[in-house]
């Protein structure tokens, strides 16, 4: 599937399954917006 230039919102994207989904979309060229309640992993991700 082609995601280059598409906008994607991932909730709970700083750890676990959400992080894997976020990295997958980003590797396919998507513009990713991340929401999470805990921001301690934000800079790392």
mmCIF entry with sequence, helices, sheets and N, C-alpha, C, O atoms, coordinates in Angstrom:
data_MODEL
# 
_entry.id   MODEL 
# 
_entity.id                         1 
_entity.type                       polymer 
_entity.pdbx_number_of_molecules   1 
# 
_entity_poly.entity_id                      1 
_entity_poly.type                           'polypeptide(L)' 
_entity_poly.nstd_linkage                   no 
_entity_poly.nstd_monomer                   no 
_entity_poly.pdbx_seq_one_letter_code       
;(UNK)(UNK)(UNK)(UNK)(UNK)(UNK)(UNK)(UNK)(UNK)(UNK)(UNK)(UNK)(UNK)(UNK)(UNK)(UNK)
(UNK)(UNK)(UNK)(UNK)(UNK)(UNK)(UNK)(UNK)(UNK)(UNK)(UNK)(UNK)(UNK)(UNK)(UNK)(UNK)
(UNK)(UNK)(UNK)(UNK)(UNK)(UNK)(UNK)(UNK)(UNK)(UNK)(UNK)(UNK)(UNK)
;
_entity_poly.pdbx_seq_one_letter_code_can   XXXXXXXXXXXXXXXXXXXXXXXXXXXXXXXXXXXXXXXXXXXXX 
_entity_poly.pdbx_strand_id                 A 
# 
loop_
_entity_poly_seq.entity_id 
_entity_poly_seq.num 
_entity_poly_seq.mon_id 
_entity_poly_seq.hetero 
1 1  UNK n 
1 2  UNK n 
1 3  UNK n 
1 4  UNK n 
1 5  UNK n 
1 6  UNK n 
1 7  UNK n 
1 8  UNK n 
1 9  UNK n 
1 10 UNK n 
1 11 UNK n 
1 12 UNK n 
1 13 UNK n 
1 14 UNK n 
1 15 UNK n 
1 16 UNK n 
1 17 UNK n 
1 18 UNK n 
1 19 UNK n 
1 20 UNK n 
1 21 UNK n 
1 22 UNK n 
1 23 UNK n 
1 24 UNK n 
1 25 UNK n 
1 26 UNK n 
1 27 UNK n 
1 28 UNK n 
1 29 UNK n 
1 30 UNK n 
1 31 UNK n 
1 32 UNK n 
1 33 UNK n 
1 34 UNK n 
1 35 UNK n 
1 36 UNK n 
1 37 UNK n 
1 38 UNK n 
1 39 UNK n 
1 40 UNK n 
1 41 UNK n 
1 42 UNK n 
1 43 UNK n 
1 44 UNK n 
1 45 UNK n 
# 
_struct_asym.id          A 
_struct_asym.entity_id   1 
# 
_struct_conf.conf_type_id            HELX_P 
_struct_conf.id                      HELX_P1 
_struct_conf.pdbx_PDB_helix_id       AA1 
_struct_conf.beg_label_comp_id       UNK 
_struct_conf.beg_label_asym_id       A 
_struct_conf.beg_label_seq_id        16 
_struct_conf.pdbx_beg_PDB_ins_code   ? 
_struct_conf.end_label_comp_id       UNK 
_struct_conf.end_label_asym_id       A 
_struct_conf.end_label_seq_id        27 
_struct_conf.pdbx_end_PDB_ins_code   ? 
_struct_conf.beg_auth_comp_id        UNK 
_struct_conf.beg_auth_asym_id        A 
_struct_conf.beg_auth_seq_id         16 
_struct_conf.end_auth_comp_id        UNK 
_struct_conf.end_auth_asym_id        A 
_struct_conf.end_auth_seq_id         27 
_struct_conf.pdbx_PDB_helix_class    1 
_struct_conf.details                 ? 
_struct_conf.pdbx_PDB_helix_length   12 
# 
_struct_conf_type.id          HELX_P 
_struct_conf_type.criteria    ? 
_struct_conf_type.reference   ? 
# 
_struct_sheet.id               AA1 
_struct_sheet.type             ? 
_struct_sheet.number_strands   2 
_struct_sheet.details          ? 
# 
_struct_sheet_order.sheet_id     AA1 
_struct_sheet_order.range_id_1   1 
_struct_sheet_order.range_id_2   2 
_struct_sheet_order.offset       ? 
_struct_sheet_order.sense        parallel 
# 
loop_
_struct_sheet_range.sheet_id 
_struct_sheet_range.id 
_struct_sheet_range.beg_label_comp_id 
_struct_sheet_range.beg_label_asym_id 
_struct_sheet_range.beg_label_seq_id 
_struct_sheet_range.pdbx_beg_PDB_ins_code 
_struct_sheet_range.end_label_comp_id 
_struct_sheet_range.end_label_asym_id 
_struct_sheet_range.end_label_seq_id 
_struct_sheet_range.pdbx_end_PDB_ins_code 
_struct_sheet_range.beg_auth_comp_id 
_struct_sheet_range.beg_auth_asym_id 
_struct_sheet_range.beg_auth_seq_id 
_struct_sheet_range.end_auth_comp_id 
_struct_sheet_range.end_auth_asym_id 
_struct_sheet_range.end_auth_seq_id 
AA1 1 UNK A 7  ? UNK A 11 ? UNK A 7  UNK A 11 
AA1 2 UNK A 31 ? UNK A 35 ? UNK A 31 UNK A 35 
# 
loop_
_atom_site.group_PDB 
_atom_site.id 
_atom_site.type_symbol 
_atom_site.label_atom_id 
_atom_site.label_alt_id 
_atom_site.label_comp_id 
_atom_site.label_asym_id 
_atom_site.label_entity_id 
_atom_site.label_seq_id 
_atom_site.pdbx_PDB_ins_code 
_atom_site.Cartn_x 
_atom_site.Cartn_y 
_atom_site.Cartn_z 
_atom_site.occupancy 
_atom_site.B_iso_or_equiv 
_atom_site.pdbx_formal_charge 
_atom_site.auth_seq_id 
_atom_site.auth_comp_id 
_atom_site.auth_asym_id 
_atom_site.auth_atom_id 
_atom_site.pdbx_PDB_model_num 
ATOM 1   N N  . UNK A 1 1  ? 0.826  -1.181 0.000  1.00 0.00 ? 1  UNK A N  1 
ATOM 2   C CA . UNK A 1 1  ? 0.000  0.000  0.000  1.00 0.00 ? 1  UNK A CA 1 
ATOM 3   C C  . UNK A 1 1  ? 0.873  1.250  0.000  1.00 0.00 ? 1  UNK A C  1 
ATOM 4   O O  . UNK A 1 1  ? 1.957  1.255  0.585  1.00 0.00 ? 1  UNK A O  1 
ATOM 5   N N  . UNK A 1 2  ? 0.409  2.290  -0.646 1.00 0.00 ? 2  UNK A N  1 
ATOM 6   C CA . UNK A 1 2  ? 1.165  3.541  -0.777 1.00 0.00 ? 2  UNK A CA 1 
ATOM 7   C C  . UNK A 1 2  ? 0.699  4.551  0.273  1.00 0.00 ? 2  UNK A C  1 
ATOM 8   O O  . UNK A 1 2  ? -0.481 4.898  0.322  1.00 0.00 ? 2  UNK A O  1 
ATOM 9   N N  . UNK A 1 3  ? 1.624  5.022  1.111  1.00 0.00 ? 3  UNK A N  1 
ATOM 10  C CA . UNK A 1 3  ? 1.292  6.000  2.149  1.00 0.00 ? 3  UNK A CA 1 
ATOM 11  C C  . UNK A 1 3  ? 2.066  7.301  1.992  1.00 0.00 ? 3  UNK A C  1 
ATOM 12  O O  . UNK A 1 3  ? 1.891  8.216  2.796  1.00 0.00 ? 3  UNK A O  1 
ATOM 13  N N  . UNK A 1 4  ? 2.916  7.404  0.979  1.00 0.00 ? 4  UNK A N  1 
ATOM 14  C CA . UNK A 1 4  ? 3.728  8.606  0.800  1.00 0.00 ? 4  UNK A CA 1 
ATOM 15  C C  . UNK A 1 4  ? 2.827  9.829  0.633  1.00 0.00 ? 4  UNK A C  1 
ATOM 16  O O  . UNK A 1 4  ? 1.976  9.875  -0.255 1.00 0.00 ? 4  UNK A O  1 
ATOM 17  N N  . UNK A 1 5  ? 3.035  10.829 1.516  1.00 0.00 ? 5  UNK A N  1 
ATOM 18  C CA . UNK A 1 5  ? 2.254  12.055 1.467  1.00 0.00 ? 5  UNK A CA 1 
ATOM 19  C C  . UNK A 1 5  ? 0.902  11.977 2.153  1.00 0.00 ? 5  UNK A C  1 
ATOM 20  O O  . UNK A 1 5  ? 0.188  12.978 2.216  1.00 0.00 ? 5  UNK A O  1 
ATOM 21  N N  . UNK A 1 6  ? 0.533  10.809 2.670  1.00 0.00 ? 6  UNK A N  1 
ATOM 22  C CA . UNK A 1 6  ? -0.742 10.665 3.385  1.00 0.00 ? 6  UNK A CA 1 
ATOM 23  C C  . UNK A 1 6  ? -0.549 11.088 4.834  1.00 0.00 ? 6  UNK A C  1 
ATOM 24  O O  . UNK A 1 6  ? 0.548  10.965 5.380  1.00 0.00 ? 6  UNK A O  1 
ATOM 25  N N  . UNK A 1 7  ? -1.605 11.582 5.453  1.00 0.00 ? 7  UNK A N  1 
ATOM 26  C CA . UNK A 1 7  ? -1.577 11.978 6.857  1.00 0.00 ? 7  UNK A CA 1 
ATOM 27  C C  . UNK A 1 7  ? -2.205 10.880 7.702  1.00 0.00 ? 7  UNK A C  1 
ATOM 28  O O  . UNK A 1 7  ? -3.292 10.391 7.394  1.00 0.00 ? 7  UNK A O  1 
ATOM 29  N N  . UNK A 1 8  ? -1.510 10.497 8.773  1.00 0.00 ? 8  UNK A N  1 
ATOM 30  C CA . UNK A 1 8  ? -1.959 9.421  9.644  1.00 0.00 ? 8  UNK A CA 1 
ATOM 31  C C  . UNK A 1 8  ? -1.903 9.910  11.084 1.00 0.00 ? 8  UNK A C  1 
ATOM 32  O O  . UNK A 1 8  ? -0.931 10.547 11.488 1.00 0.00 ? 8  UNK A O  1 
ATOM 33  N N  . UNK A 1 9  ? -2.940 9.614  11.858 1.00 0.00 ? 9  UNK A N  1 
ATOM 34  C CA . UNK A 1 9  ? -2.958 9.920  13.291 1.00 0.00 ? 9  UNK A CA 1 
ATOM 35  C C  . UNK A 1 9  ? -2.882 8.601  14.044 1.00 0.00 ? 9  UNK A C  1 
ATOM 36  O O  . UNK A 1 9  ? -3.673 7.691  13.798 1.00 0.00 ? 9  UNK A O  1 
ATOM 37  N N  . UNK A 1 10 ? -1.922 8.500  14.968 1.00 0.00 ? 10 UNK A N  1 
ATOM 38  C CA . UNK A 1 10 ? -1.765 7.297  15.778 1.00 0.00 ? 10 UNK A CA 1 
ATOM 39  C C  . UNK A 1 10 ? -1.947 7.692  17.233 1.00 0.00 ? 10 UNK A C  1 
ATOM 40  O O  . UNK A 1 10 ? -1.220 8.544  17.743 1.00 0.00 ? 10 UNK A O  1 
ATOM 41  N N  . UNK A 1 11 ? -2.916 7.075  17.908 1.00 0.00 ? 11 UNK A N  1 
ATOM 42  C CA . UNK A 1 11 ? -3.105 7.321  19.340 1.00 0.00 ? 11 UNK A CA 1 
ATOM 43  C C  . UNK A 1 11 ? -2.386 6.222  20.109 1.00 0.00 ? 11 UNK A C  1 
ATOM 44  O O  . UNK A 1 11 ? -2.358 5.069  19.678 1.00 0.00 ? 11 UNK A O  1 
ATOM 45  N N  . UNK A 1 12 ? -1.811 6.580  21.236 1.00 0.00 ? 12 UNK A N  1 
ATOM 46  C CA . UNK A 1 12 ? -1.041 5.615  22.011 1.00 0.00 ? 12 UNK A CA 1 
ATOM 47  C C  . UNK A 1 12 ? 0.205  5.188  21.260 1.00 0.00 ? 12 UNK A C  1 
ATOM 48  O O  . UNK A 1 12 ? 0.607  4.026  21.333 1.00 0.00 ? 12 UNK A O  1 
ATOM 49  N N  . UNK A 1 13 ? 0.823  6.118  20.535 1.00 0.00 ? 13 UNK A N  1 
ATOM 50  C CA . UNK A 1 13 ? 1.898  5.772  19.626 1.00 0.00 ? 13 UNK A CA 1 
ATOM 51  C C  . UNK A 1 13 ? 3.304  5.828  20.178 1.00 0.00 ? 13 UNK A C  1 
ATOM 52  O O  . UNK A 1 13 ? 4.257  5.741  19.404 1.00 0.00 ? 13 UNK A O  1 
ATOM 53  N N  . UNK A 1 14 ? 3.476  5.969  21.467 1.00 0.00 ? 14 UNK A N  1 
ATOM 54  C CA . UNK A 1 14 ? 4.834  6.098  21.994 1.00 0.00 ? 14 UNK A CA 1 
ATOM 55  C C  . UNK A 1 14 ? 5.380  4.810  22.589 1.00 0.00 ? 14 UNK A C  1 
ATOM 56  O O  . UNK A 1 14 ? 6.523  4.777  23.046 1.00 0.00 ? 14 UNK A O  1 
ATOM 57  N N  . UNK A 1 15 ? 4.580  3.749  22.591 1.00 0.00 ? 15 UNK A N  1 
ATOM 58  C CA . UNK A 1 15 ? 5.073  2.475  23.124 1.00 0.00 ? 15 UNK A CA 1 
ATOM 59  C C  . UNK A 1 15 ? 4.225  1.324  22.573 1.00 0.00 ? 15 UNK A C  1 
ATOM 60  O O  . UNK A 1 15 ? 3.106  1.529  22.102 1.00 0.00 ? 15 UNK A O  1 
ATOM 61  N N  . UNK A 1 16 ? 4.765  0.148  22.639 1.00 0.00 ? 16 UNK A N  1 
ATOM 62  C CA . UNK A 1 16 ? 4.035  -1.058 22.269 1.00 0.00 ? 16 UNK A CA 1 
ATOM 63  C C  . UNK A 1 16 ? 3.571  -1.107 20.824 1.00 0.00 ? 16 UNK A C  1 
ATOM 64  O O  . UNK A 1 16 ? 4.294  -0.721 19.906 1.00 0.00 ? 16 UNK A O  1 
ATOM 65  N N  . UNK A 1 17 ? 2.348  -1.590 20.643 1.00 0.00 ? 17 UNK A N  1 
ATOM 66  C CA . UNK A 1 17 ? 1.775  -1.753 19.305 1.00 0.00 ? 17 UNK A CA 1 
ATOM 67  C C  . UNK A 1 17 ? 1.649  -0.414 18.594 1.00 0.00 ? 17 UNK A C  1 
ATOM 68  O O  . UNK A 1 17 ? 1.927  -0.320 17.399 1.00 0.00 ? 17 UNK A O  1 
ATOM 69  N N  . UNK A 1 18 ? 1.237  0.618  19.313 1.00 0.00 ? 18 UNK A N  1 
ATOM 70  C CA . UNK A 1 18 ? 1.102  1.941  18.703 1.00 0.00 ? 18 UNK A CA 1 
ATOM 71  C C  . UNK A 1 18 ? 2.411  2.442  18.123 1.00 0.00 ? 18 UNK A C  1 
ATOM 72  O O  . UNK A 1 18 ? 2.428  3.038  17.045 1.00 0.00 ? 18 UNK A O  1 
ATOM 73  N N  . UNK A 1 19 ? 3.512  2.204  18.832 1.00 0.00 ? 19 UNK A N  1 
ATOM 74  C CA . UNK A 1 19 ? 4.831  2.626  18.345 1.00 0.00 ? 19 UNK A CA 1 
ATOM 75  C C  . UNK A 1 19 ? 5.205  1.858  17.081 1.00 0.00 ? 19 UNK A C  1 
ATOM 76  O O  . UNK A 1 19 ? 5.749  2.436  16.140 1.00 0.00 ? 19 UNK A O  1 
ATOM 77  N N  . UNK A 1 20 ? 4.917  0.564  17.055 1.00 0.00 ? 20 UNK A N  1 
ATOM 78  C CA . UNK A 1 20 ? 5.205  -0.242 15.860 1.00 0.00 ? 20 UNK A CA 1 
ATOM 79  C C  . UNK A 1 20 ? 4.405  0.247  14.662 1.00 0.00 ? 20 UNK A C  1 
ATOM 80  O O  . UNK A 1 20 ? 4.925  0.324  13.549 1.00 0.00 ? 20 UNK A O  1 
ATOM 81  N N  . UNK A 1 21 ? 3.143  0.577  14.894 1.00 0.00 ? 21 UNK A N  1 
ATOM 82  C CA . UNK A 1 21 ? 2.292  1.093  13.818 1.00 0.00 ? 21 UNK A CA 1 
ATOM 83  C C  . UNK A 1 21 ? 2.830  2.432  13.324 1.00 0.00 ? 21 UNK A C  1 
ATOM 84  O O  . UNK A 1 21 ? 2.926  2.662  12.119 1.00 0.00 ? 21 UNK A O  1 
ATOM 85  N N  . UNK A 1 22 ? 3.178  3.307  14.252 1.00 0.00 ? 22 UNK A N  1 
ATOM 86  C CA . UNK A 1 22 ? 3.732  4.615  13.908 1.00 0.00 ? 22 UNK A CA 1 
ATOM 87  C C  . UNK A 1 22 ? 4.988  4.478  13.055 1.00 0.00 ? 22 UNK A C  1 
ATOM 88  O O  . UNK A 1 22 ? 5.111  5.145  12.027 1.00 0.00 ? 22 UNK A O  1 
ATOM 89  N N  . UNK A 1 23 ? 5.914  3.628  13.465 1.00 0.00 ? 23 UNK A N  1 
ATOM 90  C CA . UNK A 1 23 ? 7.163  3.449  12.728 1.00 0.00 ? 23 UNK A CA 1 
ATOM 91  C C  . UNK A 1 23 ? 6.916  2.820  11.359 1.00 0.00 ? 23 UNK A C  1 
ATOM 92  O O  . UNK A 1 23 ? 7.610  3.137  10.393 1.00 0.00 ? 23 UNK A O  1 
ATOM 93  N N  . UNK A 1 24 ? 5.930  1.932  11.276 1.00 0.00 ? 24 UNK A N  1 
ATOM 94  C CA . UNK A 1 24 ? 5.584  1.329  9.993  1.00 0.00 ? 24 UNK A CA 1 
ATOM 95  C C  . UNK A 1 24 ? 5.066  2.355  9.001  1.00 0.00 ? 24 UNK A C  1 
ATOM 96  O O  . UNK A 1 24 ? 5.503  2.381  7.851  1.00 0.00 ? 24 UNK A O  1 
ATOM 97  N N  . UNK A 1 25 ? 4.141  3.199  9.431  1.00 0.00 ? 25 UNK A N  1 
ATOM 98  C CA . UNK A 1 25 ? 3.618  4.251  8.556  1.00 0.00 ? 25 UNK A CA 1 
ATOM 99  C C  . UNK A 1 25 ? 4.723  5.226  8.153  1.00 0.00 ? 25 UNK A C  1 
ATOM 100 O O  . UNK A 1 25 ? 4.821  5.620  6.991  1.00 0.00 ? 25 UNK A O  1 
ATOM 101 N N  . UNK A 1 26 ? 5.554  5.611  9.127  1.00 0.00 ? 26 UNK A N  1 
ATOM 102 C CA . UNK A 1 26 ? 6.635  6.557  8.835  1.00 0.00 ? 26 UNK A CA 1 
ATOM 103 C C  . UNK A 1 26 ? 7.619  5.972  7.823  1.00 0.00 ? 26 UNK A C  1 
ATOM 104 O O  . UNK A 1 26 ? 8.113  6.690  6.954  1.00 0.00 ? 26 UNK A O  1 
ATOM 105 N N  . UNK A 1 27 ? 7.905  4.681  7.930  1.00 0.00 ? 27 UNK A N  1 
ATOM 106 C CA . UNK A 1 27 ? 8.846  4.060  6.993  1.00 0.00 ? 27 UNK A CA 1 
ATOM 107 C C  . UNK A 1 27 ? 8.288  3.986  5.578  1.00 0.00 ? 27 UNK A C  1 
ATOM 108 O O  . UNK A 1 27 ? 9.046  3.858  4.616  1.00 0.00 ? 27 UNK A O  1 
ATOM 109 N N  . UNK A 1 28 ? 6.960  4.066  5.447  1.00 0.00 ? 28 UNK A N  1 
ATOM 110 C CA . UNK A 1 28 ? 6.312  4.061  4.131  1.00 0.00 ? 28 UNK A CA 1 
ATOM 111 C C  . UNK A 1 28 ? 6.100  5.470  3.586  1.00 0.00 ? 28 UNK A C  1 
ATOM 112 O O  . UNK A 1 28 ? 5.503  5.644  2.523  1.00 0.00 ? 28 UNK A O  1 
ATOM 113 N N  . UNK A 1 29 ? 6.598  6.494  4.327  1.00 0.00 ? 29 UNK A N  1 
ATOM 114 C CA . UNK A 1 29 ? 6.540  7.866  3.839  1.00 0.00 ? 29 UNK A CA 1 
ATOM 115 C C  . UNK A 1 29 ? 5.346  8.677  4.298  1.00 0.00 ? 29 UNK A C  1 
ATOM 116 O O  . UNK A 1 29 ? 5.134  9.785  3.807  1.00 0.00 ? 29 UNK A O  1 
ATOM 117 N N  . UNK A 1 30 ? 4.558  8.153  5.229  1.00 0.00 ? 30 UNK A N  1 
ATOM 118 C CA . UNK A 1 30 ? 3.388  8.886  5.715  1.00 0.00 ? 30 UNK A CA 1 
ATOM 119 C C  . UNK A 1 30 ? 3.807  10.022 6.648  1.00 0.00 ? 30 UNK A C  1 
ATOM 120 O O  . UNK A 1 30 ? 4.844  9.946  7.306  1.00 0.00 ? 30 UNK A O  1 
ATOM 121 N N  . UNK A 1 31 ? 2.994  11.067 6.695  1.00 0.00 ? 31 UNK A N  1 
ATOM 122 C CA . UNK A 1 31 ? 3.142  12.141 7.679  1.00 0.00 ? 31 UNK A CA 1 
ATOM 123 C C  . UNK A 1 31 ? 2.382  11.675 8.912  1.00 0.00 ? 31 UNK A C  1 
ATOM 124 O O  . UNK A 1 31 ? 1.164  11.509 8.858  1.00 0.00 ? 31 UNK A O  1 
ATOM 125 N N  . UNK A 1 32 ? 3.080  11.463 10.021 1.00 0.00 ? 32 UNK A N  1 
ATOM 126 C CA . UNK A 1 32 ? 2.468  10.853 11.195 1.00 0.00 ? 32 UNK A CA 1 
ATOM 127 C C  . UNK A 1 32 ? 2.311  11.873 12.315 1.00 0.00 ? 32 UNK A C  1 
ATOM 128 O O  . UNK A 1 32 ? 3.252  12.586 12.664 1.00 0.00 ? 32 UNK A O  1 
ATOM 129 N N  . UNK A 1 33 ? 1.104  11.928 12.871 1.00 0.00 ? 33 UNK A N  1 
ATOM 130 C CA . UNK A 1 33 ? 0.804  12.735 14.055 1.00 0.00 ? 33 UNK A CA 1 
ATOM 131 C C  . UNK A 1 33 ? 0.574  11.747 15.191 1.00 0.00 ? 33 UNK A C  1 
ATOM 132 O O  . UNK A 1 33 ? -0.185 10.789 15.039 1.00 0.00 ? 33 UNK A O  1 
ATOM 133 N N  . UNK A 1 34 ? 1.227  11.975 16.331 1.00 0.00 ? 34 UNK A N  1 
ATOM 134 C CA . UNK A 1 34 ? 1.168  11.029 17.441 1.00 0.00 ? 34 UNK A CA 1 
ATOM 135 C C  . UNK A 1 34 ? 0.502  11.666 18.648 1.00 0.00 ? 34 UNK A C  1 
ATOM 136 O O  . UNK A 1 34 ? 0.802  12.802 19.015 1.00 0.00 ? 34 UNK A O  1 
ATOM 137 N N  . UNK A 1 35 ? -0.408 10.917 19.260 1.00 0.00 ? 35 UNK A N  1 
ATOM 138 C CA . UNK A 1 35 ? -1.020 11.319 20.523 1.00 0.00 ? 35 UNK A CA 1 
ATOM 139 C C  . UNK A 1 35 ? -0.764 10.227 21.547 1.00 0.00 ? 35 UNK A C  1 
ATOM 140 O O  . UNK A 1 35 ? -0.881 9.041  21.239 1.00 0.00 ? 35 UNK A O  1 
ATOM 141 N N  . UNK A 1 36 ? -0.414 10.625 22.763 1.00 0.00 ? 36 UNK A N  1 
ATOM 142 C CA . UNK A 1 36 ? -0.249 9.679  23.856 1.00 0.00 ? 36 UNK A CA 1 
ATOM 143 C C  . UNK A 1 36 ? -0.424 10.444 25.156 1.00 0.00 ? 36 UNK A C  1 
ATOM 144 O O  . UNK A 1 36 ? -0.137 11.639 25.224 1.00 0.00 ? 36 UNK A O  1 
ATOM 145 N N  . UNK A 1 37 ? -0.889 9.761  26.175 1.00 0.00 ? 37 UNK A N  1 
ATOM 146 C CA . UNK A 1 37 ? -1.092 10.407 27.471 1.00 0.00 ? 37 UNK A CA 1 
ATOM 147 C C  . UNK A 1 37 ? 0.218  10.618 28.216 1.00 0.00 ? 37 UNK A C  1 
ATOM 148 O O  . UNK A 1 37 ? 0.347  11.569 28.988 1.00 0.00 ? 37 UNK A O  1 
ATOM 149 N N  . UNK A 1 38 ? 1.189  9.742  27.992 1.00 0.00 ? 38 UNK A N  1 
ATOM 150 C CA . UNK A 1 38 ? 2.476  9.834  28.669 1.00 0.00 ? 38 UNK A CA 1 
ATOM 151 C C  . UNK A 1 38 ? 3.522  10.241 27.642 1.00 0.00 ? 38 UNK A C  1 
ATOM 152 O O  . UNK A 1 38 ? 3.678  9.574  26.619 1.00 0.00 ? 38 UNK A O  1 
ATOM 153 N N  . UNK A 1 39 ? 4.244  11.336 27.905 1.00 0.00 ? 39 UNK A N  1 
ATOM 154 C CA . UNK A 1 39 ? 5.190  11.858 26.917 1.00 0.00 ? 39 UNK A CA 1 
ATOM 155 C C  . UNK A 1 39 ? 6.650  11.520 27.211 1.00 0.00 ? 39 UNK A C  1 
ATOM 156 O O  . UNK A 1 39 ? 7.542  12.098 26.590 1.00 0.00 ? 39 UNK A O  1 
ATOM 157 N N  . UNK A 1 40 ? 6.919  10.605 28.136 1.00 0.00 ? 40 UNK A N  1 
ATOM 158 C CA . UNK A 1 40 ? 8.302  10.330 28.517 1.00 0.00 ? 40 UNK A CA 1 
ATOM 159 C C  . UNK A 1 40 ? 9.127  9.700  27.391 1.00 0.00 ? 40 UNK A C  1 
ATOM 160 O O  . UNK A 1 40 ? 10.354 9.801  27.419 1.00 0.00 ? 40 UNK A O  1 
ATOM 161 N N  . UNK A 1 41 ? 8.502  9.058  26.409 1.00 0.00 ? 41 UNK A N  1 
ATOM 162 C CA . UNK A 1 41 ? 9.227  8.445  25.295 1.00 0.00 ? 41 UNK A CA 1 
ATOM 163 C C  . UNK A 1 41 ? 9.167  9.286  24.028 1.00 0.00 ? 41 UNK A C  1 
ATOM 164 O O  . UNK A 1 41 ? 9.603  8.824  22.974 1.00 0.00 ? 41 UNK A O  1 
ATOM 165 N N  . UNK A 1 42 ? 8.652  10.481 24.096 1.00 0.00 ? 42 UNK A N  1 
ATOM 166 C CA . UNK A 1 42 ? 8.415  11.302 22.913 1.00 0.00 ? 42 UNK A CA 1 
ATOM 167 C C  . UNK A 1 42 ? 9.692  11.593 22.133 1.00 0.00 ? 42 UNK A C  1 
ATOM 168 O O  . UNK A 1 42 ? 9.723  11.388 20.919 1.00 0.00 ? 42 UNK A O  1 
ATOM 169 N N  . UNK A 1 43 ? 10.729 12.059 22.786 1.00 0.00 ? 43 UNK A N  1 
ATOM 170 C CA . UNK A 1 43 ? 11.965 12.407 22.081 1.00 0.00 ? 43 UNK A CA 1 
ATOM 171 C C  . UNK A 1 43 ? 12.647 11.182 21.489 1.00 0.00 ? 43 UNK A C  1 
ATOM 172 O O  . UNK A 1 43 ? 13.252 11.270 20.420 1.00 0.00 ? 43 UNK A O  1 
ATOM 173 N N  . UNK A 1 44 ? 12.558 10.043 22.166 1.00 0.00 ? 44 UNK A N  1 
ATOM 174 C CA . UNK A 1 44 ? 13.170 8.809  21.673 1.00 0.00 ? 44 UNK A CA 1 
ATOM 175 C C  . UNK A 1 44 ? 12.484 8.318  20.403 1.00 0.00 ? 44 UNK A C  1 
ATOM 176 O O  . UNK A 1 44 ? 13.153 7.874  19.470 1.00 0.00 ? 44 UNK A O  1 
ATOM 177 N N  . UNK A 1 45 ? 11.157 8.394  20.359 1.00 0.00 ? 45 UNK A N  1 
ATOM 178 C CA . UNK A 1 45 ? 10.387 7.900  19.224 1.00 0.00 ? 45 UNK A CA 1 
ATOM 179 C C  . UNK A 1 45 ? 10.512 8.849  18.066 1.00 0.00 ? 45 UNK A C  1 
ATOM 180 O O  . UNK A 1 45 ? 9.933  8.609  17.007 1.00 0.00 ? 45 UNK A O  1 
# 
